[in-house]
Amino acid sequence: MRELVTLTIDGKEVRVQPGITIYWAAKAAGVDIPHLCYGEDIHPISSCRLCVVEVEGMKNLAASCTYPVSKGMVVHTASERVMKARRMNLELILSDHEITCITCEKSGSCLLEKYAYQFGISESVFTGEHRERNEFPILEENPFLVRDYNKCILCGRCVSACAELQFDSAIDYAERGFKAHISTAFGRPLQDTTCEFCGRCISVCPVGALTEKERVRKGREWEFQVTSTICPYCGCGCTLEMHTKDGKLIKVTTPAKGTVSRGNLCVKGKFGTYYINHAERLTMPLIRKPGPVKGTPTGKGTSGAGAAKGGEFVEASWDEALDLIAKSLREIKEKHGPNAIGGLSSAKCTNEENYVFQKFMRAVVGTNNVDHCARLCHSSTVAGLAKAFGSGAMTNAIGELRYADCIFVTGSNTTEAHPIIGLEVKAAVKKHGATLIVADPREIDLAGVAALHLRQRSGTDVALFNGMMQVILSEGLEDGEFIEKRTEDFEKFKSVVMQYTPEKVEKITGVPKEKIIQAARLYARAERASIIYSMGITQHTTGTDNVLSLANLAMVTGNVGKRSTGVNPLRGQNNVQGACDLGALPNVYPGYQQVANPQLQEKFEKAWEASLSPVPGLTVVEMLHGAEDGSIRGMYVMGENPFLSDPNVNRVKKDLEALEFLVVQDIFLSETARYADVVLPAASFAEKDGTFTNTERRVQLLRKVLDPPGRAKADWQILSEVAGRLGYSMRYNSSANIMEEIASLTPIYGGMTHDRLQGFGLQWPCPDKEHPGTPFLHKGMFSRGKGLFSAVEYIPPAEEPDREYPLLLTTGRILYHFHTGTMSRRVDGLHAIRPDGFVEIHPDDAAALKLSDGELARLTSRRGTVTAKTVVTERSRPGTVFMTFHYREAAANILTNDALDPVAKIPEFKVCAVKVEKAAGGKGKAGKAEKIRA
Ligand code: SF4
């Protein structure tokens, strides 16, 4: 521990850490020094000179943002000399700043306005040469920001934030003297630069030069109500401050401290939640009145919209809709038994709602047929990590990543799918010197900052990891003590792994053996090595094997149970972790308590006062396929869209058509909802309270920002009302009340209450009310006792390219859209940036197919055909094409294979064989999906 430094600030003795600046020492002493160019977390440049202070013994005033403290220093922060200098500096800045506070959007939170007011300056005494009025055009060329550099004071905060916090350099200073301004390279429109529209530049701008476009003319800063809640998109769990006025969302910000995202947001969190104001929100219950199919449904989500099964939707009262649901479910149950009904819960809904949903299916309907989209993204994680470690969740915390010595990212396009975690990885590399290894068939963004990029063939991950472990064991780089004391089944595992020589693995994976050896050494020699993975690993018929193999890699090097190490699956949706935790799975009650265990069955029967089935239920894909043979007759879908999210869409369509009764509860009339008999309007994330659990097991509080539109209600309230009509009283009066019940039955959530979750939330396990939560798992002992090695052999994908279908299709996400696009595609700005579906093709393949950039391509697999716009790029490997699944008109899941991992039942979204041809129609928008009607 270094000795503290004692100094005097404004007559007060202060003891602070050596090396900090006077600014921070003053802050510690409760003295706030004015500043314009300095922003916390960015490098100080001392250009505004507003933070100057007087240091006894120094001739000149010192800029407190850069000047370090020293022993015995005597500082005056508000002496006459200091105030005079500040006043002059302020007047100099104001001499070149148009004072337009009357109309400026920033008025009320502008720092220049604040300091001018404090100093009583209404105009500058400097009347000499200055910038022309409206020297710069107001830039509104992009969908998200307005840039008015006439108001800019050239503090440089936006330039520093872009470079140092976002690790981008989309903007910089341009020109000199009175022409000096901030610009993109060559003044290009922002969307033609590397800018990702994170909006951090707006949040650090101290004046009104940068403004959210949606916010313009919507009100004064002091008129907005600000409510803190959690982002509804990915599993990072960023905090959103929602600024609202008159029942509408105006803008979104995030606090700089005390959150997962440390003041950053991605474009979806910053600009992508306006869908809650969208005119297509469901506002009334809808009942399908049978009739002929009238062609493509209107998609309006209102009365009169055509239903995909024929007839049209008409508005109904809640009583009519709920009575019909209760009657239909009761009839199916009486005729075919409770297991003829299936339910899809939702990773978009709160923990409390997922708890109530699975309880509804189990205690009210009487079946364990409950599942959700985790089946399609991380069920292999849950199965694999539970087997190896005893817990199927991310082992470590997001904030630990930047202190890892080595990070191995595989099957995760982190900067696009989990942007805030992507920033943590970049911070680890660029600020803390970590070594990054990326194993991904695509040239993803992180490959650009990696020490090593391994481009394995899709579906050969087990071979690659086995190859790395073969090198580790051959070169004696394993952690023998860890293996000996903390693991079991090592010898069996070793005997398999040793067969995977780098030469053999090179043949399987296409990765040069030298790179395999180098990766093994870099990972194994690091003091703290962390693995990050996502759906590139899990969505395979060997998904569970892939996860087990990564668990082996961490254990063989002793990289589990310590800070900044571990095996870290990044969960896709905002609350997919919570939906799993709360038992929206067919084999477990909340807290991963097995339904087949008689003691646990008794525990829940007693608590819920209901008779429960000990037989695990069906998974998502099994339920839908069950409609084909009549084993499933009715389904209740809450906030999921299997029509687009499940593989082999044409089969899903037939399954949905075959159901006798389908109820869908959602915020929009999704593609799945069009097949429903009853559609119920639900509240969005911003219209209810409750909790979400992010990917690092952090349970965070969601707060109600606005009232739901029309007659929409929170999902848990709807479910309680249906349960009541089926003769079961749920008796909840708030989501906090539901959390009390969850805590009483779920040991990992045992210490959680809504009161305790204020602030930064708690990471489970949190077994009791005094427990502080658990940042990293398996310290000293694995959840299952000893870590279990598994001997995992490489098995090829279920479908590989052949003569008829010669290319390999892999799928993934892009930054600007999310999942099936239900939310993100209803945000004008996101849509404007990425309006069309596309297929990425390597230049060699494009040349062979005579396809050029922007042309329409037709892709065909054994399951269907789609057309999409061609993007010719080296991001894809030769022989591999890439599509996203966000676009219904170019739905990749028409093509994907519904072959399942035998353990986790996850489909093989990441590999299937396709043929690609030039489509009729030449250049233009992405084409229509053929053979589906939705
Ligand atoms: Fe939301 Fe994820 Fe973006 Fe954070 S990183 S703002 S949680 S979408």
Residues whose N, C-alpha, C, O or C-beta is under 5 A from the ligand:
A	BS01	SF4	C231 Y233 C234 C236 G237 C238 L265 C266 K268 G269 H418 P419 I420
